[in-house]
Amino acid sequence: MTEKCVALLGRKDEPTDAVEEYCHYLGDALRTHGFEMQVARVPWAEKGWPVALRELKQQAIEWRDAWVLVQYTALAWSARGFPLRFLRVLKALRSAGARIVVVYHDVQPYAGERTVDKLRRHAQLRTMSEALRLADLAVFTVPMEKLSWIRRSARNGVFIPVGANLPSPESAWVRKPLDLLRIPTIAIYGITGGNAGVAEIEHIAGAVKYFTERAGKVRLLVFGRNSESAGLAMRAKLQKTAVKLEILGLLPADKVVESLRSSDVLLFVRGTISSRRGSAIAGIACGLPVVAIAGPETATPIAEAGVVLLAAGASPEETGEALVRILTDGAYRDLLAERSRSAQQHFSWQAIAAKYVEILREQR
């Protein structure tokens, strides 16, 4: 017998929506366990909150006794990150008799010291805390002990990491003969926008220059979000270096797997690494060594993968040194790759779906 469930999203992210992709991959994996997942949205950004809530209440009549997995990020429920209306969504679902799972893709409030930042942080903390109280179950994408706003383990909380939004990433584990003949290749999957992205470009360029000065030619693949705009700045910074720079832009998921298969290491400096950072987990899932910055959310199972962790504030030279060792020491690189392949047992969609099934059926 098929059991119905719903993944409920807020505003669509552009140009790509990783949370929506998460829901589709999870839904596909749940199907083998007898669950049929419908993906729905609350169209508040297009229709306004009064109309969107009215439509939700009508739609939720059909979801009585069904599990509704409500996906939380602050910006999905508020254009400026003040997501208090998210609680109205949960209350509407509860009134309709739905069984609520809040999936926390944002697990911490936003930082910042301006007055508006403090007000935003207060609104986010209130929303996340009250959502935890209203939910039948809460899924956290990092271990709960890493969350500053939860003083003790939540009775209804469970940790489930995200997976890579990629089809058959394990296919990248098998290298083609031509891969052995190319120059060493570093992959960059996504760049942050704004000032943070400028700092990332500086760091990447500095690390790659350090590598070429000590180990010679290198191929740098840059793809994913903001890669085309960042590529122009990166190209300027890497002029007259032994870097073969390839800017690939946004790629279909199968082409992301192909690009990672043709790489030797993933460099992740888009913030700190954790079990909710899908673009970093993509490297692990594809069996690559990963160089990344450790942070307050970094924990097992990320720590079990082939990840070389750098301290917060690491210099481009320190990052470059990590790349030199990985790309010039084949045995070390193979060891890290094997650890990433082994860690995929935690990040595969089959493993993630099995955890969901376990917690949902425990509540029946």
N, C-alpha and C positions, 0 to 999 in steps of 0.2 A: 504494500500500500504506500502511495506517495504522500509525503507530509509537506504541506505548503508552508513557506516562509517568505518573508519580504525583506529586501534591503532598501532602506529609505535614506535618500540623500537630500542635501540642500542645494544651494547654488552650484552650478557646474563650473569647474575650474577650466581656464583656458591657458595655453592652447591644447594642453592635455590634462586629463582628469585622472590622476593616479588612484583616487579612492573609488571612482566608478569602475576602473579596470580591476581593482581589487575585488569588487563585488562580483564581477563577471567570472573571474578566475575561481573565486570561492564557490560561486553557484555551480560552475561546471564540476568542481570536485565533490560538492555535496550531492550531486545527482546520483553518484554511484552508491550513496548511503540511503537513498530513498527520499531525499529532500528535493523539492522543486522550488527554486528561488525566483521570485519576481523582483525586478529592480524598478523602483518608483522614486519620484522626486516631489519635494514640496516647492512649487514654483513661485516663491515669495519675491524673488528678484524681478520676475517678469510681470506678475499680477498684483503685487503688494500683499502685505501680511493678512489683512482681513479676508480677501478672496481666497488666498492660498489655504488658510486655516479652515475656512468653510468647506472648501473642496476636500481637504484632508479628512474632516469629520465624516463626510459622506462616504469617501472611499474606505475609511477605516471600519465601517460597518461590516464589510466583507472580510475583515481581518480578525474577527472575534476568535479568541483562543489560538490564533496563529502567532508564531514568533516573528517579531519585527525587529530587524537589526538596524538600528538608527546610527548612521555614521556621523561622528562628531569631529569637525575641525571648526575653529572659531570663525574663519572666513566663509565657511559654507553656510553659516546661519546669520551672518552680519557682514555688510560691506566693509565696515571699519573695525571688525573684531570685537564688537560688544554683543555677544550672542545670547542675551537673556531671553529672547523670544523662543529659543530652542526649548525652553522649559514648557512653553505652551504646546509645542508639538508633542512632547511626552505626555502631558496631561490629556490632550485630545485622544491619544492612543489608549491611555489607561481607561478613559471614560468609555471608549468603544469596546473594551474587553480584550484588547490585544496584549500579548505577552512581550515585554520590552527588553531588548538587549541593546545597551549603548556601547558602541565600539569607539574607543578613544584613539583616534589617529593623532590628534594633538593631546599630549599627556601632561604638559606643563603650560602655565600662562606665559604670555609674551613678556620679554624683558623690556627695560627702558626706564629712565629716571625722570622724564618729563611728567608734568601733571597729568596729561592725557594718557601717558603710558601707565601711570599708577591707577587711574580710573579704569582703564581697559583691563588691567591685571585683576583688579577687584571684581569686575563684572565676569571675567572668565573663571576665576576661582569660585565665585558664587554659583555660576552655571554648572561647572563640572561637579562640584560637591552636591548640589541639589539633584542633578541628573543621576548621580550615583545612588542617592536615596530613593528616587522614583523608579529606578530600573529593577526588573526582576534579576537580571544578570548584567554585569559590566565586563567587557573585554578590554584589557589594557595591552597595548602593543610593546610595552617595555615592562620589566618586572616591577611590581608594585612597591618594593622596598626602595626603588630608585626615585620615587615620586615624593616631592617635598610637601605636598598638600594632603597626603594621606598619612595620618599619624600611626595607624596600625593597619594590618591587612583587612581589606573590606570583606565582609562575610559573603557578599555576592560577586566578588571580583575574581577574575582569572587572567593569567598572562598567556597571550597567544601572539607570537611575532608575526609580522607581515611576510609575504613571500615576494618573489620577483615576478613582476607583471610581464612574464615572457612565456612563450609556448615552448615546451620541451627544452629548458635550458641545459639539461644534462647532455643534449646532443653536442654541445660545445666541448665536452670532455674529450671527444675523439678529434685529434688534430689531423689535418690533411698533409700529405708529403711536402707541398709547397710552403707550408707554415714553417717548416724547419729551415728553409733557405732564406727567409726574409730577415731584415734587420730587426733588432729588438723593438717591441711596440708597447707603448703606454696608452691606455684608454682613459678618457675623461668622459663620464656619463652625466651630463647636465652641469650647468653653471647657474648660480644664484643671480637674480637681477639686482640692479641698484648698486649702492656702495659696497655691499658685501661681495657682489660679483667682481667689482674692480679689484678688491683685495685678493680674491681667489685667483684671478688672472695673473696678478703680480707674483703670487706664491707659486703657481704652476710654472710660469715662465722662468722664475729663478731656480726652481728645482730641476727643470729640464736643462737649463744652461749648465748647472753644476754637473749634471750627468755627462753632457757632451764633452765638457772640459776634461773629464777623467776617464771616460769609457768610449768616446767616439759617437758615431751616428746613432740616431734613434728616430723612430717613427712615432708621431703623436696623433692619435685619433680623437677628435672632439665631436661629440654628438649629443643629441637630447636637447632639453629646454635651454634656451638662450645661447645655444652653441654658435649660431650664425653671427649674432651681434658680437659675442665675445671673441669669436674667431678673428675678426678684423683687428682688434686690439692685440690679440695674441700673436698674430702674424707680424705686426709691427715690432713687437718686443723680441721676436725670435729671428729677425733678419740677420743675415751673415752668421748664422749658427749651423751646426751639422744636424738640423732637425728637419725631417720631412713631415710637414704639418698638413693634415687632411681634416677639413671641416665638413662634416656630413649632415648637419642640421637635424631636424626631427626625422626619426626613422620608424618604419613599421616594426612591430615587436620582433618579427622573425629576422629582420635585418640587424636589430640590436644584438640578437644572439650570434649572428654571423660576424659582426664586428668584434664582439668580445671573444669569440673563438679565435679570431686572427690576432689577438693581443696576448701579451705575456704578463701584464699586471694592470690592475685598475687603481688609479690614483683618485682618492675621494677626499676632497678638501671642502666640500659643500656643507660646512658645519661639522659637528662631531658625529661619529658613527654610533648607531644603535640599532636595535631590532625593529625599529619602525622606519628606517631609511631604505626604501625599496631600491633606489639606484645603487646603493652600496651592496645590498643583498644580491642584486643582479650579478655582480662580479663573483660573489661567493657561489651562487647557484650555477654559474657557468664554469666553475672550477678554477678560478684565477686567484693568485695572491692579490691581496688588497693592501694598499698603504693608506692609512687614515688617521685622523686625530681622535684621541680618546676624550670622553667627556663624562658628565654626571650620569648619562643614561647608558653608558657602555658597560655591558655585563654579558654573562652567559645567556644565549649560546653564541653570540658574536665572538666572545673570547676563545671559543673552541675552534673557530675557523682560521684559515691561513691569513690572518690580518696582522700586519706590522703596525702596532699602535704607537703614534707619536704623542708627546705631551702637548697639552694646550699651549699655544704660543710658540710651537716649534718653528724654527726658521726654514726658509727655502733650502738652505744648505743641508739641514738635517733630513729634510724630505728627500733631497737629491741623493744623500748618502744611502738612505734606505733603498732607493731605486737602483743605485749602483750595485749594491750587494745582491739584490734579487736578480737583476738582469745579467750579471757577470758570473754568478755562482749557480750553475745548473742544478746541483744537488739540493741546495737551499730552496731554489725556486720550486723544484718538484715536491719537496716536503710541504711547503706552504700550499701548493695546489692540491695535494692529497688531503690536507686538513680542510680545505674549503669543500672539496667533494664530499668528505665525510660529514661536514656540518650541514650539508643540504638536507639531511634527514630531518632537521628541525624546520627548515624553511620551505620544503616542498608543499605544494597545494594539497597533496594527499594527506600529509601530516597535519597541516592546519585544519583541513576539513574534519579529520578524525577527532581533533580536540574539540571542535565545535559540536560535533555529534555527541561526544561524551557528555559535555556539560548540558546540552539541551535535553538529552534523554534522561539525565539524572533528575531533572525537574518534573518529569512526567509522573 
